[in-house]
Amino acid sequence: MQLYEKYSNFLFFGIITTSIYVLIYNILHYSPILGYDAEAHHLYVDYISRYLPRSFRLPTDLDTREFFNPPLAYIFPAISQILCRNIIDSTNYLQDCRPIYGTATQIFQSFIYLMTIWINLITFRNFTKSRSLINTSYVLLISMLAVNYRTISMIRGEPYILFFLSIFLYLISKTQDKNYEINLKNKVFLGITIGFIALSRQWGFLLFLPIIFLLFSKVVNNKSLYFKNWALSAIVGFFISGWFYINLYLKYGTFTAFNMSPKSFAFSNQPFSFYIPSLENISFLFSKPIRPHLDNQFISILYSDLWGDYWGYFSFTSRYLDVGRNQLEIGDFFGNVNKISIITFSLIIFFCFMTNKTYKNSYFVKYLNLAIIASLIGYFIFSILYPVPSGDQIKSTYIIQVFHLLVFLSSIYFEKLKETNIRVYALLLSILIGIYIYNFQTYLSHFPINFLG
């Protein structure tokens, strides 16, 4: 038993160390200007930084096509831009400071990603009543998601959603422990967290829907107290974030403005292949899962973008195929990654099922399930309302919260397996470590050091 325990602990610290190495490596080798809609995100940062620190102004649709995004993710790079302008000599400060604030943002987002993992480990310990923060199952599974490293390396709001979601999960678990008897200080803290999630990305609102649904479920005994606590927290959250969405409504006529006009909801908005791919498309999923081979296929693109780099914005890009390592052959490698990752994904789904079976009366577990369902359905509806022939609106980064929630939910039972059958637990860890090592190149940018830096 002690030998297996030492083996698990060794893997835990090894994976943490390796993850830090990956984060540092990508900071040195990847420029955020290569990311999704990067130029538009940089314009958002540049616009804010023009007016700070004397005033704070939000860009309009005339300034950047990413105008609809909440501002939280742009504050740190904007402050870095201001500091840069006061340090360097330049004839074009906005342009010359971009690489500097880009790297500073990558460092900061890497830090909050590690903080996200640490907070989730605390939540695991509290939920499972463990005496140790070590949870090898969770750290291994979360580190296997290639989408994490791509998202952290870009200037985006999703890393902030993950960070505040980790705090949100911690607070939810604490309210369950106390049967919703939480003091005013914690209610306000919960409200602040709600506000910051809403100011990170509009997808964050999908995380609040389960709270409303659970009010009418059997797992909530004291519904009156439950409603009062969440109502107060929601009011605090509205005061923190509501101004942004009111501003969107006043300017564009909707609280959820976007840079495209939506269609009326109809399944016919998307072709049949969006829902069910053809056999030829499925063959590309496991042979060369890079664009345009899976054009506008919802599940296939999400799966390929989760484990690899379907759109080619990170480990490779069609703009620089002659620059990075293995750029021309990387599609074949991603095909193998998709094949072997079926094992990982199947284990995640299986352990999610076992967690639900083991903790079927847990409010916290029910929240995790509903948050996954609400986020997936919300994103699916969005993809139907805003159809793009290439499927450009389908990116695993956009809905990264779903994959983190799935891993969190599955890790509850996976780690419990250490108590019930440690040999099977150790065997599964060994298999996943082998997959982690094989997939390792998907976590890294394949460009030279300081490329476009």
N, C-alpha and C positions, 0 to 999 in steps of 0.2 A: 504493500500500500504506500509506504513512504517513498519507494522508488518511483512509482507512478506520479506521486504528488510532486516530487522534485523535477520530474520530466515536464509536467504541466507548467510549473513555475519557471523553469528554464525557457520554455517556449514563450511564455508571457513576456518576459523581459527581452528576449531575443526579437520578438515581433515589434515591441515598442521601439527598440533601438533601430531596427531596420526601417520602420516607418519614419522615424526622424531623419534617417539617412536619405530616404526617398524625397522627403520634403525639402531638405537642403539641396539635394541634387537638382531638383526641378527649379528651385529658385535661381540656381546658377545657369541652367540650360534653357529655360523657357521664358519667353517674353509675353506678357498679358496682351500685347497688341495682336497676337495671333488668335485670340479667343473669339467666342461667339459675339458677333456684332460689336467687336472690340472698339472700333472707331467711334461708334455712337456712345458707348459707355465712357470713353475718354472725353468726348465732348461734354457729357453730363458733369464729369469731374471738373473739367476746365471752366465750365460755366459757373459752377458754385464757387470755385476758388477765385474767380475774378472779383467777387463781392465780399468774401470773407477777409478779415474778421469784422469789418464794419457793419455788414448786413448779410442777411441770408435770403437768397432768391432761388426759386426753382426754375429749371429750363422749361420751355414750351415745346410744342411739336415742331416749331420752326427752328429750334436750337439743336434738337437731337431726336431721333425716332424712338429713343428709349425714355422719353419724357414721362411715361406712365409709371415708371418704377418708383417705389418709395425711396427716400433719400439716404437712409441709414448707411447703406453699403458704400456710398460715395463720400461720406464725411471724412473718414480717415485718409483716403488718397488726396482729397482736396486740401486737408491740413498739411499733408506731406508736400503737396504742390507749393503751398505758401511758404513753408520752411525752405524748400529748394530755391525759390525765387530770391530769398534773402541771403543765400549762401553762394550761388554760382554767378558768374558773369556771362551774359548771353545777349544776343540780339533778338532771340525768340524764346522767351522764358517758358511759355506754354508748351512749345514743342520739345525743347531740350530737357524739361523737367519730367516729361512722361516716363522715360525709362527709370528714373529715380523713384518717382512715386509708385510706379508699377512694382518695382522690387520691394519697396517698403510695404506695400499692401500685401504682397505674397508672404512676406515674413509675418505680418500681423495676422493674416488669415490662417497661416500654418499654426500659429500660437493658439488661436481660438478653436481650431480643429482639435488640437491636443487637449485643450480645456474641455471641449465637448466630450471627448472620450473619458476624461477623468471624472466629470460630473455624472456621466452615465454609469461609471463603475461604482460611484457612491450610491446611486439609486438602486443598482443591482444589490449591493450589500444590504441596504435598508429593506428592500422587498423580500429578499431571500433569508434575512436574518443571519447573514454570514458574518464571521469575525474578521474576514480578510477582504481587501479591495481587489485582490487578484482574481480575474475572470478571463481565463485564457480563451474560452469559447468565443466570447464577445469580441475581444481584441483581434483574434485571428479572422473571424468572419468579416468584421468591419474593415479590416486592412486589405481584404481580398477584392473590395469593390474599386475597380479602376476609376470609376466616375469620381470618386473622392479627390484624387490627386489632380485630375483635370479641373474640377470645379474650384479647388483651392488656389490653383495657379492663375485663375482669371479674376478680373475685377467684376464681382457679381454679388447679389444679395443672398444666394443660397447658403454660403458658409455661416451667415448670421442667423438664418432660419434654424440651421442645425444646432448652433450654439444656444439660442434661446429656447429651442425645443427641448434640449437636454435639461435646462432649468425648469421648464414647464412640466416635464415628466417627473422630475424630482419633487416638485411642489404637489403634483397630483397624488403621488405615492404617499406624501406626508399627510395630505388631507384625508386620504383613505384610512391611514393609521389612526387618525384622531376622530374618525367618523364625522368629518366636516366641522369639527369644533376648532376652528382656527382663529387666532387673535387678529386684531385690526392691522398690526404690522405685516403679518403674512398675507392678508388680503390685499393690502396695498402693493406688496412685493409681487404678488401674483398678477395684479393689474398692470404693473409696470412691465412685467414679462410679456403679457398679452399685447401691450402697446408696441413693444420693440419687435415682436414677431410680425405685427401688422406693418411696421415701418421697414421691414426687411425685404419682403416680396409679397405680392398679392396672393400667392399660393398659400401663404400662412393662414389665411382665413379658413381654409379647409380643415385645419387642425382644431378649430373651435366648434364645428358642427356637432361632433360626438358629445360634447358637454351638454348641449341642448337635448339631444336624443336620449342621453342617459338619465335625464330628469324624469322621464316617463318609464324607466325600466325598473325591474324588481330589485336590482342590486342596490339601489338608493333607498334607504329606509326613511331617513328624515328629510323628506322632499322640501319642506319649508325652509329648513336651515340651509340645505344644499342650494336652493334658489337664491336666498339672501346673500350667501357668500359669493356665489358666482356673479350675481347681479352687481354687487359692489365692485368686484374685480373688473367686470366688463366696463363699468362706468369710468374707472381709473384708466383702463386701457384706451377707452374712447377719447378721453382728454389728452392722452399722449399722442395718439395716432390719427384721431378723427379729422383734424385740421387738413391733413394731406388729401384725404378722400373727399372731403367737402370741396376742397380746391379743385379737384378733378371734375367733380360734378358741376361746379359753377362755370368752369371753362369749357368742358367737353360734353356736358349733359348726361354723364354717367359716373358712378362711383368706381367703376372698374374699366376705365378707359384703356384702349389698346391702339397700336399703330396700324390696325386693319379694321375694316368694318365687318361685323359678324353677319353671318347668314342666319335665317330662321332655322331653328333646330329641326333637322330631318336626317335620318340615317342615309338617305340618298345623296347627302352632301359629299359623301365619300364613296369611292368605288368599292366593289366587293373585296378586292385584294387588301384594302385597308383593314378589314376585319379578319379575313381568312386568306393567308397567302397561298399562292399556287405551289405545286411541287417543285417547279423550277426555282421559285423564290426561296423555298426551304433549302434547296441544295446550295444556294449562295450563302444562306445563313451559316452553313458549316464548311464552306470552302473559301469564300472571299467576301466577308461581311463588311464591306466598305462601300460608300456611295459610288455610283447610283444603283447598286445591285438590289437594294431592298426598298426602292422608291415607295414612300408613303404607306408603309406597312407598320401598323401601330406596335404590335407585340414584338415583331422581329427586330425593329430598329431599337426599341427600348432595351431589349435583351442584349443586342450587339453593342450598344452604347454603354451599357452597364459594365460589361466585362472587358470591352475593348475600346475602340475609338472610331465608331462608324463614320462620323462626319469628317474626320481628319482635321481636327483643330488642336490636337495635342501631341501625340507621339509622331504624327506625320501630317503633312498638308500638301495638297496638290500644287500650291504656289511655290513650294521649295523641294520638289522631289529629288533634285540633284544635290541637295545640301546635307540632309541628315543621314543617319545610319539605317540601312536595310529598308529604305523607303519604298522601293519597288516590290519587295517581297513581303512586306508587312501584312498585306491582306491575307495571304496564305497562313501566316502565323495566327492572325485573329480568328481564322476558321477553326484552327486546332484549339484555340482558347475557348471558343464557344462550345466546342464538343466536350472538352474536359470540365467546363464550368457547369454542365448539366448536373454533375455530381454535387457540386456545391449548392446550386439552386434547389435541387431536390431535397437535400438535407435541411436547408433553411425552411422550405415549405413543410416538410415532415415534422420538424421540431416546433414550428408554429402550431401545427395541429395538436401535438402532444402537450404544448403549454396550455392551450385552450382546454384540453381534456382534463389536465391536472388542476388547473386553477379556474374552473368554469364559473365560480361564484365571485371572482375577484373583479372589483370595479376597475382597478388599474389595467388588468388584462383586457377587459371589455373595451376600455378606452383605446388601447393600442390597436385592437382589431378594427374598431369603428374609424379610427384616424386613418388607417391604411385604406379601408374601403372608401371613405369620403374623399380622400386625396386622389385615389385612382379614378373614381367615377367623375369627380370634378375635372380632372385633367383630360379624361376621355371625352367628356362633353365639350370642353374647350377645343379639342382637336377636331371635333365635328363642326362646331360653330365657326372655326377659322381654318377651313381646309386650304392646304397648299399642295399643288400637284407633286412636288418632290418629297413632301412630308417634313419640310424644314422645321415645322413647329414641334416635331417629336424628338425630344432630347432628354436623356435620362437625368441630366443636370437639373432641368426645370422641375422635376418631381423627385429629386434626390431624397426628400423626406420620407417617401414611401419605403425606399430600400433600407434606410436607417431604422425605421420602425419595424420592418420585417426582421432585420438582424437582431434588434433588441428583443422582440417577442420570441424568436427562435432560441436565443441564447439563454433564456430563462430555464427552459427544459434541458438544453444541451449541457449546461453547467451542472444541473441537478443530476444528470446521468453519472457524474463523477462519484456521487454518493451511492447510487444503486447498482452500477456496473462499470467500475473504473477501467476494466480491460477493454470493453467496447468503446468507452470514452477515449482512451489512449489510442486505440486503433483508428478511430475517426479523426482524431487530431493529427495523426501521422499521415493519413490520406490527404487531409486538407493542407497540411504543410507541403506535401509533394506538389499539389496543385498550385499553391502559393508561389513556390519556387519556379515552377514552369511558367506561370503567368507574370512573373516579376517584370518582364520587359514592358508590359502594358502599363505599368505604374510610372514609367519614366518617359520624359521627353527625349526624343532621339536626335536632338539638334546639338551643334557644338556649344561649348561653354560661352556664355554671354551673347548668344545668338540674338541679334537685333537689340541687344542691350544698350 
